[in-house]
Amino acid sequence: MDKIEVEHCDFVHVHEDTVEKVQAHMPAEEELRDLADFFKVFGDYTRIRILYVLFQSEMCVCDLAQTLDMTQSAISHQLRVLKQMKLVSNRREGKTVFYSLADGHIKTIMNQGMEHIRE
């Protein structure tokens, strides 16, 4: 059986100046947790599909359900999560609610992710 190699320092010596410099620029723990939660949202296949559809056009729940061959209930559940994380926004037109990407940052994040996996 092959031995698993673990990354470690062969010589234990902490580079204090480097450690202090990095620690001085680290975001607060709460911000890092929020960032982790933000990226967790992108870890769901259905939510990624919804975001890609909304790249093309704003849509109501009925349109999203038809486009993605899903139930309106499933779409609504995922939209709720996406709204909570401020990734999508909505506007009402009469009795219809239309959803769209919240801002250009979302498209940039998605495009960079696609670029990364296609390399």
N, C-alpha and C positions, 0 to 999 in steps of 0.2 A: 504494500500500500504506500502511495506517495505521501511524503511529509508535506503538510501545508506550511508555506512560508509566511510568517507574520512580519509586517513592516514594523521596524523598530530601529532605534539608534544603536549602533555598535559601541559608541562611546557616549556616555551620559554627560552632556554639557548643555545647560540651558543658555541660550543667547538672550540675555535679559533685555538688551536694548531693542531687539527685534520684537520680543514678546510685549514689552511695554508700548512700543509704537503701534502694534496691531490692536492691543487691548484698548488704547486710547481712541481708536476709530471704530470699534465694534458698536453696532446699534444696541439699544436697550433690549433686554430679554423679551419684553412684551412685543416689541416690534418684530423680533425674529420669529416669535410664535405666530404672530399675525401673518407674516410672510409665508411661513410653512403652511398655514391654513389656506392662504391664497392659492398656493401651488397645488394643494390637495384637490381643489375644485377642478383643476385641469387634469386630474388623474382619473376622471370618469369618462368612459367612451361616449355615453349618451350626451353628456354636457359638451364635449368637444364637437360632436356632430351638430348640436344646436348652435354653437358659436359659429361654426363654419357656414351653416345656412344663413345665419344673420349677417355674415360678411357680405352676402350677395344682396340681401334685401331685408327690410323690416317685415315682420310677419305677425299674424295673429296666431293664437294657439291652434285653431282649426287648420290653417295653412301649414304650420310646423308639423302637426300630427300627420297630415296627408303626405307631405314631403318626405318625412322620416319613417313613414309606415309604423306609427306608434299611436297609442291612445292619448286622448287629450289630457287625461288624468296624469299619465306618466310625464307628458310634456310640462304640465302645470307644476308638478312636483319639482322638476329640474329647474324650471324658470324661477321658482321661489328661491332655490339655493343660489342661482346665478345673480338674482337681484340682491340678495343679502350680502353677497360679496362684491356688489357694485360693478359687475361685469356686463349686465344688461340693464337697459332702462325701458320704460314703457310710456305710451301716450294713448289717451282715449279719443276715439272718434265715434261719436254716437254711442252705440252699445258695444262697439268693438274695441278691444285693447290690442295695440300693436307693440311688438317688442323689437328692440334693436340693440346693437352693441353700445355700451355705455360711452366709450370714447375710442380714439385711435390707438391708445396704448394696448388695448386688447388684441387688435389686429397685429400690431408689431410683435407682441409676445408670441402669438400663434405662428406668425411667419418665421420668427427666429427659431422657434422649436422645430418647424418643418425643415428649415434650412439645415439645422443641426442633424436631424435624423437622416436626411438625404445625402449627407457627406460621405 
